Amino acid sequence: MFEFQNLEVYKKAKKFHLESKKLLRLIPLDKIERDQLYRASFSIVLNIAEGSGRLSKKDRRNFFVISRASVFECASIFDVLHDSNEINQDTFDSFLKKADELSRILYSMIKNLEN
């Protein structure tokens, strides 16, 4: 087992991605929306894993910053999907709550790696 697989943030990010994938199977979206949400949610997971493998604090921090930016990207996608009535309020609130939690955890990790 790799060290990153034990990180709580990785487990939460992976669950967020899998739930996003499940949602993509349930609602009709155009190709661009589908692709963007898939890639953004997967980017969260992948950048946590890649950052965990970096040796310097600066390198790790950069990957966690990218991962957090992908969380923001997902939040904006869910916001647009909600405004266009492609997801309901409960689904929107659920995904936004999970995104907020990921963002907060990643922010703490980023702050801990400063200088």
N, CA, C and O atoms as a Tinker XYZ file with bonds, in Angstrom:
   460  protein
     1  N      0.851000   -1.182000    0.000000    73     2
     2  CA     0.000000    0.000000    0.000000    64     1     3
     3  C      0.895000    1.243000    0.000000    63     2     4     5
     4  O      1.911000    1.301000    0.694000    81     3
     5  N      0.494000    2.220000   -0.788000    73     3     6
     6  CA     1.219000    3.483000   -0.830000    64     5     7
     7  C      0.775000    4.368000    0.332000    63     6     8     9
     8  O     -0.361000    4.278000    0.797000    81     7
     9  N      1.679000    5.216000    0.790000    73     7    10
    10  CA     1.408000    6.092000    1.934000    64     9    11
    11  C      0.176000    6.974000    1.707000    63    10    12    13
    12  O     -0.623000    7.169000    2.623000    81    11
    13  N      0.022000    7.506000    0.492000    73    11    14
    14  CA    -1.105000    8.410000    0.220000    64    13    15
    15  C     -2.446000    7.716000    0.398000    63    14    16    17
    16  O     -3.446000    8.372000    0.691000    81    15
    17  N     -2.483000    6.392000    0.224000    73    15    18
    18  CA    -3.743000    5.658000    0.358000    64    17    19
    19  C     -4.264000    5.662000    1.794000    63    18    20    21
    20  O     -5.442000    5.392000    2.031000    81    19
    21  N     -3.396000    5.966000    2.741000    73    19    22
    22  CA    -3.791000    6.047000    4.145000    64    21    23
    23  C     -4.275000    7.438000    4.554000    63    22    24    25
    24  O     -4.848000    7.604000    5.631000    81    23
    25  N     -4.049000    8.431000    3.704000    73    23    26
    26  CA    -4.446000    9.800000    4.034000    64    25    27
    27  C     -5.968000    9.943000    3.991000    63    26    28    29
    28  O     -6.617000    9.505000    3.042000    81    27
    29  N     -6.516000   10.551000    5.014000    73    27    30
    30  CA    -7.965000   10.766000    5.063000    64    29    31
    31  C     -8.435000   11.649000    3.908000    63    30    32    33
    32  O     -9.508000   11.424000    3.347000    81    31
    33  N     -7.629000   12.654000    3.553000    73    31    34
    34  CA    -8.009000   13.545000    2.450000    64    33    35
    35  C     -8.059000   12.770000    1.133000    63    34    36    37
    36  O     -8.917000   13.038000    0.292000    81    35
    37  N     -7.168000   11.836000    0.950000    73    35    38
    38  CA    -7.175000   11.013000   -0.265000    64    37    39
    39  C     -8.442000   10.160000   -0.313000    63    38    40    41
    40  O     -9.100000   10.068000   -1.349000    81    39
    41  N     -8.772000    9.546000    0.807000    73    39    42
    42  CA    -9.974000    8.704000    0.862000    64    41    43
    43  C    -11.230000    9.530000    0.567000    63    42    44    45
    44  O    -12.114000    9.081000   -0.163000    81    43
    45  N    -11.306000   10.723000    1.130000    73    43    46
    46  CA   -12.462000   11.596000    0.897000    64    45    47
    47  C    -12.502000   12.071000   -0.553000    63    46    48    49
    48  O    -13.573000   12.148000   -1.155000    81    47
    49  N    -11.346000   12.388000   -1.110000    73    47    50
    50  CA   -11.274000   12.837000   -2.501000    64    49    51
    51  C    -11.682000   11.711000   -3.451000    63    50    52    53
    52  O    -12.392000   11.939000   -4.430000    81    51
    53  N    -11.234000   10.517000   -3.153000    73    51    54
    54  CA   -11.592000    9.369000   -3.992000    64    53    55
    55  C    -13.101000    9.127000   -3.943000    63    54    56    57
    56  O    -13.725000    8.864000   -4.971000    81    55
    57  N    -13.680000    9.216000   -2.753000    73    55    58
    58  CA   -15.121000    9.039000   -2.606000    64    57    59
    59  C    -15.872000   10.139000   -3.366000    63    58    60    61
    60  O    -16.882000    9.866000   -4.015000    81    59
    61  N    -15.382000   11.374000   -3.287000    73    59    62
    62  CA   -15.984000   12.500000   -4.005000    64    61    63
    63  C    -15.962000   12.234000   -5.509000    63    62    64    65
    64  O    -16.958000   12.465000   -6.195000    81    63
    65  N    -14.844000   11.756000   -6.017000    73    63    66
    66  CA   -14.734000   11.450000   -7.439000    64    65    67
    67  C    -15.697000   10.337000   -7.835000    63    66    68    69
    68  O    -16.386000   10.441000   -8.850000    81    67
    69  N    -15.747000    9.279000   -7.041000    73    67    70
    70  CA   -16.631000    8.154000   -7.372000    64    69    71
    71  C    -18.098000    8.576000   -7.330000    63    70    72    73
    72  O    -18.896000    8.127000   -8.154000    81    71
    73  N    -18.456000    9.431000   -6.383000    73    71    74
    74  CA   -19.829000    9.938000   -6.323000    64    73    75
    75  C    -20.130000   10.857000   -7.507000    63    74    76    77
    76  O    -21.250000   10.870000   -8.018000    81    75
    77  N    -19.139000   11.617000   -7.936000    73    75    78
    78  CA   -19.306000   12.460000   -9.123000    64    77    79
    79  C    -19.510000   11.597000  -10.360000    63    78    80    81
    80  O    -20.360000   11.897000  -11.198000    81    79
    81  N    -18.729000   10.521000  -10.476000    73    79    82
    82  CA   -18.883000    9.596000  -11.604000    64    81    83
    83  C    -20.289000    8.981000  -11.611000    63    82    84    85
    84  O    -20.914000    8.850000  -12.663000    81    83
    85  N    -20.767000    8.614000  -10.442000    73    83    86
    86  CA   -22.107000    8.021000  -10.335000    64    85    87
    87  C    -23.160000    9.033000  -10.794000    63    86    88    89
    88  O    -24.091000    8.684000  -11.520000    81    87
    89  N    -23.005000   10.282000  -10.366000    73    87    90
    90  CA   -23.934000   11.333000  -10.778000    64    89    91
    91  C    -23.909000   11.499000  -12.298000    63    90    92    93
    92  O    -24.954000   11.691000  -12.920000    81    91
    93  N    -22.732000   11.426000  -12.887000    73    91    94
    94  CA   -22.603000   11.586000  -14.339000    64    93    95
    95  C    -23.375000   10.507000  -15.097000    63    94    96    97
    96  O    -23.839000   10.742000  -16.213000    81    95
    97  N    -23.512000    9.332000  -14.498000    73    95    98
    98  CA   -24.280000    8.253000  -15.123000    64    97    99
    99  C    -25.784000    8.480000  -15.003000    63    98   100   101
   100  O    -26.567000    7.940000  -15.785000    81    99
   101  N    -26.181000    9.288000  -14.012000    73    99   102
   102  CA   -27.606000    9.453000  -13.722000    64   101   103
   103  C    -28.269000   10.640000  -14.412000    63   102   104   105
   104  O    -29.478000   10.631000  -14.646000    81   103
   105  N    -27.481000   11.662000  -14.736000    73   103   106
   106  CA   -28.099000   12.859000  -15.322000    64   105   107
   107  C    -27.569000   13.101000  -16.733000    63   106   108   109
   108  O    -26.394000   12.867000  -17.018000    81   107
   109  N    -28.443000   13.567000  -17.599000    73   107   110
   110  CA   -27.994000   13.851000  -18.970000    64   109   111
   111  C    -27.267000   15.197000  -19.040000    63   110   112   113
   112  O    -27.855000   16.247000  -18.780000    81   111
   113  N    -26.010000   15.150000  -19.386000    73   111   114
   114  CA   -25.206000   16.360000  -19.555000    64   113   115
   115  C    -24.577000   16.332000  -20.934000    63   114   116   117
   116  O    -24.440000   15.278000  -21.554000    81   115
   117  N    -24.199000   17.507000  -21.397000    73   115   118
   118  CA   -23.491000   17.499000  -22.676000    64   117   119
   119  C    -22.063000   17.001000  -22.453000    63   118   120   121
   120  O    -21.583000   16.909000  -21.323000    81   119
   121  N    -21.411000   16.690000  -23.550000    73   119   122
   122  CA   -20.079000   16.077000  -23.487000    64   121   123
   123  C    -19.073000   16.941000  -22.725000    63   122   124   125
   124  O    -18.262000   16.415000  -21.962000    81   123
   125  N    -19.117000   18.234000  -22.920000    73   123   126
   126  CA   -18.155000   19.141000  -22.278000    64   125   127
   127  C    -18.353000   19.160000  -20.766000    63   126   128   129
   128  O    -17.385000   19.061000  -20.012000    81   127
   129  N    -19.610000   19.288000  -20.316000    73   127   130
   130  CA   -19.888000   19.291000  -18.875000    64   129   131
   131  C    -19.462000   17.973000  -18.242000    63   130   132   133
   132  O    -18.840000   17.955000  -17.180000    81   131
   133  N    -19.797000   16.891000  -18.891000    73   131   134
   134  CA   -19.462000   15.550000  -18.382000    64   133   135
   135  C    -17.946000   15.386000  -18.255000    63   134   136   137
   136  O    -17.440000   14.951000  -17.221000    81   135
   137  N    -17.239000   15.742000  -19.319000    73   135   138
   138  CA   -15.786000   15.606000  -19.341000    64   137   139
   139  C    -15.122000   16.499000  -18.296000    63   138   140   141
   140  O    -14.193000   16.076000  -17.608000    81   139
   141  N    -15.601000   17.726000  -18.182000    73   139   142
   142  CA   -14.980000   18.675000  -17.256000    64   141   143
   143  C    -15.147000   18.239000  -15.805000    63   142   144   145
   144  O    -14.201000   18.309000  -15.022000    81   143
   145  N    -16.352000   17.788000  -15.444000    73   143   146
   146  CA   -16.571000   17.335000  -14.064000    64   145   147
   147  C    -15.761000   16.082000  -13.778000    63   146   148   149
   148  O    -15.169000   15.951000  -12.707000    81   147
   149  N    -15.733000   15.168000  -14.726000    73   147   150
   150  CA   -14.959000   13.941000  -14.531000    64   149   151
   151  C    -13.482000   14.271000  -14.300000    63   150   152   153
   152  O    -12.869000   13.786000  -13.348000    81   151
   153  N    -12.919000   15.103000  -15.185000    73   151   154
   154  CA   -11.491000   15.414000  -15.089000    64   153   155
   155  C    -11.156000   16.226000  -13.844000    63   154   156   157
   156  O    -10.123000   15.995000  -13.215000    81   155
   157  N    -12.013000   17.169000  -13.484000    73   155   158
   158  CA   -11.742000   17.999000  -12.303000    64   157   159
   159  C    -11.793000   17.170000  -11.026000    63   158   160   161
   160  O    -10.931000   17.310000  -10.159000    81   159
   161  N    -12.801000   16.305000  -10.908000    73   159   162
   162  CA   -12.908000   15.492000   -9.684000    64   161   163
   163  C    -11.780000   14.462000   -9.607000    63   162   164   165
   164  O    -11.296000   14.145000   -8.520000    81   163
   165  N    -11.369000   13.945000  -10.755000    73   163   166
   166  CA   -10.258000   12.990000  -10.776000    64   165   167
   167  C     -8.942000   13.690000  -10.459000    63   166   168   169
   168  O     -8.062000   13.106000   -9.826000    81   167
   169  N     -8.804000   14.942000  -10.898000    73   167   170
   170  CA    -7.601000   15.722000  -10.643000    64   169   171
   171  C     -7.353000   15.918000   -9.147000    63   170   172   173
   172  O     -6.207000   15.957000   -8.701000    81   171
   173  N     -8.420000   16.038000   -8.388000    73   171   174
   174  CA    -8.265000   16.188000   -6.933000    64   173   175
   175  C     -7.517000   14.986000   -6.379000    63   174   176   177
   176  O     -6.538000   15.130000   -5.646000    81   175
   177  N     -7.986000   13.812000   -6.735000    73   175   178
   178  CA    -7.403000   12.549000   -6.254000    64   177   179
   179  C     -5.959000   12.402000   -6.737000    63   178   180   181
   180  O     -5.055000   12.121000   -5.951000    81   179
   181  N     -5.762000   12.595000   -8.025000    73   179   182
   182  CA    -4.442000   12.358000   -8.620000    64   181   183
   183  C     -3.379000   13.314000   -8.083000    63   182   184   185
   184  O     -2.236000   12.910000   -7.868000    81   183
   185  N     -3.743000   14.569000   -7.867000    73   183   186
   186  CA    -2.759000   15.532000   -7.374000    64   185   187
   187  C     -2.418000   15.309000   -5.901000    63   186   188   189
   188  O     -1.299000   15.600000   -5.478000    81   187
   189  N     -3.360000   14.802000   -5.124000    73   187   190
   190  CA    -3.033000   14.429000   -3.744000    64   189   191
   191  C     -2.020000   13.293000   -3.759000    63   190   192   193
   192  O     -1.030000   13.324000   -3.028000    81   191
   193  N     -2.272000   12.290000   -4.597000    73   191   194
   194  CA    -1.351000   11.151000   -4.679000    64   193   195
   195  C      0.023000   11.587000   -5.175000    63   194   196   197
   196  O      1.046000   11.225000   -4.593000    81   195
   197  N      0.041000   12.366000   -6.251000    73   195   198
   198  CA     1.326000   12.790000   -6.807000    64   197   199
   199  C      2.078000   13.696000   -5.846000    63   198   200   201
   200  O      3.293000   13.568000   -5.693000    81   199
   201  N      1.368000   14.609000   -5.199000    73   199   202
   202  CA     2.017000   15.489000   -4.231000    64   201   203
   203  C      2.613000   14.721000   -3.066000    63   202   204   205
   204  O      3.669000   15.081000   -2.547000    81   203
   205  N      1.939000   13.674000   -2.662000    73   203   206
   206  CA     2.438000   12.858000   -1.538000    64   205   207
   207  C      3.747000   12.164000   -1.878000    63   206   208   209
   208  O      4.524000   11.821000   -0.986000    81   207
   209  N      3.990000   11.959000   -3.158000    73   207   210
   210  CA     5.223000   11.301000   -3.571000    64   209   211
   211  C      6.393000   12.249000   -3.771000    63   210   212   213
   212  O      7.511000   11.802000   -4.027000    81   211
   213  N      6.159000   13.532000   -3.660000    73   211   214
   214  CA     7.230000   14.513000   -3.843000    64   213   215
   215  C      8.062000   14.638000   -2.577000    63   214   216   217
   216  O      7.551000   14.507000   -1.465000    81   215
   217  N      9.331000   14.889000   -2.761000    73   215   218
   218  CA    10.247000   14.906000   -1.627000    64   217   219
   219  C     10.341000   16.262000   -0.941000    63   218   220   221
   220  O     10.517000   16.325000    0.275000    81   219
   221  N     10.228000   17.334000   -1.694000    73   219   222
   222  CA    10.362000   18.642000   -1.056000    64   221   223
   223  C      8.991000   19.190000   -0.653000    63   222   224   225
   224  O      7.972000   18.879000   -1.270000    81   223
   225  N      8.996000   20.005000    0.385000    73   223   226
   226  CA     7.752000   20.633000    0.842000    64   225   227
   227  C      7.144000   21.490000   -0.255000    63   226   228   229
   228  O      5.928000   21.499000   -0.448000    81   227
   229  N      7.993000   22.207000   -0.969000    73   227   230
   230  CA     7.517000   23.097000   -2.027000    64   229   231
   231  C      6.791000   22.315000   -3.121000    63   230   232   233
   232  O      5.724000   22.727000   -3.576000    81   231
   233  N      7.367000   21.192000   -3.540000    73   231   234
   234  CA     6.728000   20.358000   -4.563000    64   233   235
   235  C      5.400000   19.782000   -4.066000    63   234   236   237
   236  O      4.393000   19.830000   -4.773000    81   235
   237  N      5.405000   19.240000   -2.849000    73   235   238
   238  CA     4.157000   18.693000   -2.287000    64   237   239
   239  C      3.088000   19.771000   -2.234000    63   238   240   241
   240  O      1.944000   19.553000   -2.632000    81   239
   241  N      3.479000   20.937000   -1.738000    73   239   242
   242  CA     2.542000   22.051000   -1.598000    64   241   243
   243  C      1.924000   22.416000   -2.946000    63   242   244   245
   244  O      0.716000   22.636000   -3.031000    81   243
   245  N      2.735000   22.484000   -3.995000    73   243   246
   246  CA     2.232000   22.852000   -5.319000    64   245   247
   247  C      1.150000   21.883000   -5.805000    63   246   248   249
   248  O      0.145000   22.311000   -6.373000    81   247
   249  N      1.348000   20.603000   -5.587000    73   247   250
   250  CA     0.348000   19.629000   -6.015000    64   249   251
   251  C     -0.929000   19.729000   -5.177000    63   250   252   253
   252  O     -2.029000   19.524000   -5.692000    81   251
   253  N     -0.786000   20.041000   -3.899000    73   251   254
   254  CA    -1.975000   20.213000   -3.060000    64   253   255
   255  C     -2.729000   21.486000   -3.444000    63   254   256   257
   256  O     -3.956000   21.529000   -3.350000    81   255
   257  N     -2.013000   22.517000   -3.874000    73   255   258
   258  CA    -2.650000   23.742000   -4.373000    64   257   259
   259  C     -3.456000   23.426000   -5.640000    63   258   260   261
   260  O     -4.587000   23.887000   -5.792000    81   259
   261  N     -2.875000   22.650000   -6.532000    73   259   262
   262  CA    -3.587000   22.261000   -7.755000    64   261   263
   263  C     -4.819000   21.429000   -7.408000    63   262   264   265
   264  O     -5.886000   21.615000   -7.994000    81   263
   265  N     -4.670000   20.527000   -6.471000    73   263   266
   266  CA    -5.803000   19.700000   -6.040000    64   265   267
   267  C     -6.923000   20.568000   -5.489000    63   266   268   269
   268  O     -8.093000   20.352000   -5.804000    81   267
   269  N     -6.570000   21.545000   -4.670000    73   267   270
   270  CA    -7.586000   22.444000   -4.091000    64   269   271
   271  C     -8.260000   23.274000   -5.184000    63   270   272   273
   272  O     -9.465000   23.515000   -5.123000    81   271
   273  N     -7.502000   23.704000   -6.167000    73   271   274
   274  CA    -8.089000   24.455000   -7.283000    64   273   275
   275  C     -9.090000   23.580000   -8.045000    63   274   276   277
   276  O    -10.108000   24.079000   -8.525000    81   275
   277  N     -8.812000   22.310000   -8.155000    73   275   278
   278  CA    -9.748000   21.391000   -8.807000    64   277   279
   279  C    -11.026000   21.218000   -7.988000    63   278   280   281
   280  O    -12.101000   21.014000   -8.553000    81   279
   281  N    -10.915000   21.299000   -6.668000    73   279   282
   282  CA   -12.112000   21.289000   -5.816000    64   281   283
   283  C    -12.979000   22.497000   -6.156000    63   282   284   285
   284  O    -14.196000   22.377000   -6.298000    81   283
   285  N    -12.346000   23.657000   -6.284000    73   283   286
   286  CA   -13.083000   24.877000   -6.634000    64   285   287
   287  C    -13.738000   24.739000   -8.008000    63   286   288   289
   288  O    -14.864000   25.190000   -8.219000    81   287
   289  N    -13.032000   24.122000   -8.921000    73   287   290
   290  CA   -13.585000   23.897000  -10.259000    64   289   291
   291  C    -14.843000   23.030000  -10.179000    63   290   292   293
   292  O    -15.852000   23.330000  -10.817000    81   291
   293  N    -14.776000   21.966000   -9.401000    73   291   294
   294  CA   -15.954000   21.106000   -9.221000    64   293   295
   295  C    -17.111000   21.890000   -8.608000    63   294   296   297
   296  O    -18.255000   21.761000   -9.044000    81   295
   297  N    -16.812000   22.697000   -7.605000    73   295   298
   298  CA   -17.865000   23.486000   -6.957000    64   297   299
   299  C    -18.545000   24.402000   -7.968000    63   298   300   301
   300  O    -19.766000   24.559000   -7.943000    81   299
   301  N    -17.767000   25.002000   -8.850000    73   299   302
   302  CA   -18.369000   25.895000   -9.846000    64   301   303
   303  C    -19.195000   25.109000  -10.856000    63   302   304   305
   304  O    -20.229000   25.595000  -11.313000    81   303
   305  N    -18.764000   23.920000  -11.207000    73   303   306
   306  CA   -19.547000   23.074000  -12.119000    64   305   307
   307  C    -20.879000   22.716000  -11.476000    63   306   308   309
   308  O    -21.927000   22.815000  -12.116000    81   307
   309  N    -20.843000   22.302000  -10.222000    73   307   310
   310  CA   -22.090000   21.976000   -9.519000    64   309   311
   311  C    -22.996000   23.197000   -9.405000    63   310   312   313
   312  O    -24.218000   23.070000   -9.481000    81   311
   313  N    -22.411000   24.368000   -9.225000    73   311   314
   314  CA   -23.178000   25.605000   -9.148000    64   313   315
   315  C    -23.931000   25.859000  -10.467000    63   314   316   317
   316  O    -25.118000   26.187000  -10.462000    81   315
   317  N    -23.229000   25.702000  -11.573000    73   315   318
   318  CA   -23.853000   25.889000  -12.891000    64   317   319
   319  C    -24.924000   24.824000  -13.131000    63   318   320   321
   320  O    -26.003000   25.131000  -13.638000    81   319
   321  N    -24.630000   23.577000  -12.769000    73   319   322
   322  CA   -25.618000   22.502000  -12.951000    64   321   323
   323  C    -26.873000   22.770000  -12.124000    63   322   324   325
   324  O    -27.989000   22.493000  -12.562000    81   323
   325  N    -26.678000   23.305000  -10.939000    73   323   326
   326  CA   -27.817000   23.639000  -10.085000    64   325   327
   327  C    -28.623000   24.774000  -10.698000    63   326   328   329
   328  O    -29.849000   24.694000  -10.779000    81   327
   329  N    -27.944000   25.828000  -11.130000    73   327   330
   330  CA   -28.640000   26.980000  -11.721000    64   329   331
   331  C    -29.393000   26.614000  -12.996000    63   330   332   333
   332  O    -30.402000   27.240000  -13.324000    81   331
   333  N    -28.907000   25.605000  -13.715000    73   331   334
   334  CA   -29.579000   25.184000  -14.947000    64   333   335
   335  C    -30.569000   24.040000  -14.701000    63   334   336   337
   336  O    -31.062000   23.410000  -15.637000    81   335
   337  N    -30.848000   23.789000  -13.409000    73   335   338
   338  CA   -31.829000   22.761000  -13.003000    64   337   339
   339  C    -31.471000   21.348000  -13.454000    63   338   340   341
   340  O    -32.349000   20.510000  -13.656000    81   339
   341  N    -30.179000   21.093000  -13.610000    73   339   342
   342  CA   -29.750000   19.736000  -13.972000    64   341   343
   343  C    -29.496000   18.882000  -12.729000    63   342   344   345
   344  O    -29.474000   17.653000  -12.802000    81   343
   345  N    -29.304000   19.547000  -11.590000    73   343   346
   346  CA   -29.267000   18.847000  -10.299000    64   345   347
   347  C    -30.165000   19.615000   -9.331000    63   346   348   349
   348  O    -30.317000   20.832000   -9.436000    81   347
   349  N    -30.754000   18.884000   -8.391000    73   347   350
   350  CA   -31.653000   19.524000   -7.426000    64   349   351
   351  C    -30.869000   20.122000   -6.251000    63   350   352   353
   352  O    -29.654000   19.955000   -6.147000    81   351
   353  N    -31.579000   20.807000   -5.390000    73   351   354
   354  CA   -30.964000   21.502000   -4.259000    64   353   355
   355  C    -30.232000   20.540000   -3.319000    63   354   356   357
   356  O    -29.133000   20.844000   -2.856000    81   355
   357  N    -30.835000   19.385000   -3.037000    73   355   358
   358  CA   -30.207000   18.420000   -2.125000    64   357   359
   359  C    -28.886000   17.888000   -2.684000    63   358   360   361
   360  O    -27.897000   17.767000   -1.960000    81   359
   361  N    -28.886000   17.577000   -3.967000    73   359   362
   362  CA   -27.656000   17.086000   -4.603000    64   361   363
   363  C    -26.598000   18.175000   -4.595000    63   362   364   365
   364  O    -25.436000   17.914000   -4.284000    81   363
   365  N    -26.992000   19.379000   -4.931000    73   363   366
   366  CA   -26.073000   20.516000   -4.919000    64   365   367
   367  C    -25.481000   20.718000   -3.527000    63   366   368   369
   368  O    -24.264000   20.825000   -3.375000    81   367
   369  N    -26.341000   20.771000   -2.513000    73   367   370
   370  CA   -25.874000   20.981000   -1.139000    64   369   371
   371  C    -24.926000   19.879000   -0.689000    63   370   372   373
   372  O    -23.919000   20.152000   -0.035000    81   371
   373  N    -25.243000   18.642000   -1.035000    73   371   374
   374  CA   -24.411000   17.511000   -0.642000    64   373   375
   375  C    -23.015000   17.603000   -1.253000    63   374   376   377
   376  O    -22.016000   17.439000   -0.553000    81   375
   377  N    -22.946000   17.866000   -2.560000    73   375   378
   378  CA   -21.645000   17.961000   -3.211000    64   377   379
   379  C    -20.873000   19.189000   -2.746000    63   378   380   381
   380  O    -19.652000   19.132000   -2.593000    81   379
   381  N    -21.567000   20.291000   -2.521000    73   379   382
   382  CA   -20.878000   21.493000   -2.061000    64   381   383
   383  C    -20.299000   21.303000   -0.653000    63   382   384   385
   384  O    -19.203000   21.780000   -0.359000    81   383
   385  N    -21.033000   20.612000    0.202000    73   383   386
   386  CA   -20.547000   20.334000    1.561000    64   385   387
   387  C    -19.273000   19.484000    1.507000    63   386   388   389
   388  O    -18.311000   19.757000    2.225000    81   387
   389  N    -19.270000   18.465000    0.664000    73   387   390
   390  CA   -18.091000   17.605000    0.534000    64   389   391
   391  C    -16.917000   18.373000   -0.073000    63   390   392   393
   392  O    -15.771000   18.201000    0.341000    81   391
   393  N    -17.212000   19.216000   -1.051000    73   391   394
   394  CA   -16.156000   20.030000   -1.663000    64   393   395
   395  C    -15.554000   20.991000   -0.644000    63   394   396   397
   396  O    -14.339000   21.184000   -0.597000    81   395
   397  N    -16.414000   21.588000    0.166000    73   395   398
   398  CA   -15.941000   22.511000    1.198000    64   397   399
   399  C    -15.023000   21.791000    2.191000    63   398   400   401
   400  O    -13.991000   22.329000    2.591000    81   399
   401  N    -15.398000   20.592000    2.578000    73   399   402
   402  CA   -14.557000   19.824000    3.508000    64   401   403
   403  C    -13.199000   19.516000    2.879000    63   402   404   405
   404  O    -12.164000   19.673000    3.527000    81   403
   405  N    -13.201000   19.083000    1.630000    73   403   406
   406  CA   -11.928000   18.812000    0.950000    64   405   407
   407  C    -11.075000   20.075000    0.868000    63   406   408   409
   408  O     -9.869000   20.037000    1.113000    81   407
   409  N    -11.707000   21.186000    0.525000    73   407   410
   410  CA   -10.992000   22.450000    0.416000    64   409   411
   411  C    -10.340000   22.829000    1.738000    63   410   412   413
   412  O     -9.187000   23.260000    1.760000    81   411
   413  N    -11.058000   22.673000    2.826000    73   411   414
   414  CA   -10.524000   23.026000    4.141000    64   413   415
   415  C     -9.351000   22.139000    4.548000    63   414   416   417
   416  O     -8.355000   22.626000    5.083000    81   415
   417  N     -9.472000   20.849000    4.297000    73   415   418
   418  CA    -8.381000   19.928000    4.627000    64   417   419
   419  C     -7.142000   20.266000    3.801000    63   418   420   421
   420  O     -6.036000   20.353000    4.334000    81   419
   421  N     -7.337000   20.455000    2.495000    73   419   422
   422  CA    -6.204000   20.783000    1.625000    64   421   423
   423  C     -5.577000   22.118000    2.006000    63   422   424   425
   424  O     -4.357000   22.270000    1.957000    81   423
   425  N     -6.404000   23.080000    2.383000    73   423   426
   426  CA    -5.881000   24.378000    2.814000    64   425   427
   427  C     -4.955000   24.207000    4.027000    63   426   428   429
   428  O     -3.882000   24.807000    4.087000    81   427
   429  N     -5.377000   23.396000    4.975000    73   427   430
   430  CA    -4.540000   23.139000    6.157000    64   429   431
   431  C     -3.229000   22.467000    5.762000    63   430   432   433
   432  O     -2.167000   22.804000    6.285000    81   431
   433  N     -3.311000   21.522000    4.840000    73   431   434
   434  CA    -2.094000   20.837000    4.386000    64   433   435
   435  C     -1.157000   21.812000    3.684000    63   434   436   437
   436  O      0.058000   21.758000    3.872000    81   435
   437  N     -1.723000   22.698000    2.880000    73   435   438
   438  CA    -0.934000   23.694000    2.167000    64   437   439
   439  C     -0.259000   24.639000    3.156000    63   438   440   441
   440  O      0.933000   24.918000    3.033000    81   439
   441  N     -1.015000   25.132000    4.137000    73   439   442
   442  CA    -0.465000   26.050000    5.138000    64   441   443
   443  C      0.650000   25.388000    5.942000    63   442   444   445
   444  O      1.632000   26.043000    6.295000    81   443
   445  N      0.508000   24.104000    6.233000    73   443   446
   446  CA     1.521000   23.385000    7.002000    64   445   447
   447  C      2.824000   23.192000    6.228000    63   446   448   449
   448  O      3.870000   22.911000    6.814000    81   447
   449  N      2.748000   23.347000    4.903000    73   447   450
   450  CA     3.949000   23.149000    4.074000    64   449   451
   451  C      4.602000   24.470000    3.669000    63   450   452   453
   452  O      5.577000   24.470000    2.917000    81   451
   453  N      4.078000   25.590000    4.156000    73   451   454
   454  CA     4.699000   26.881000    3.836000    64   453   455
   455  C      5.989000   27.036000    4.597000    63   454   456   457
   456  O      6.067000   26.762000    5.794000    81   455
   457  N      6.989000   27.475000    3.886000    73   455   458
   458  CA     8.334000   27.732000    4.438000    64   457   459
   459  C      8.635000   26.796000    5.545000    63   458   460
   460  O      9.716000   26.859000    6.130000    81   459
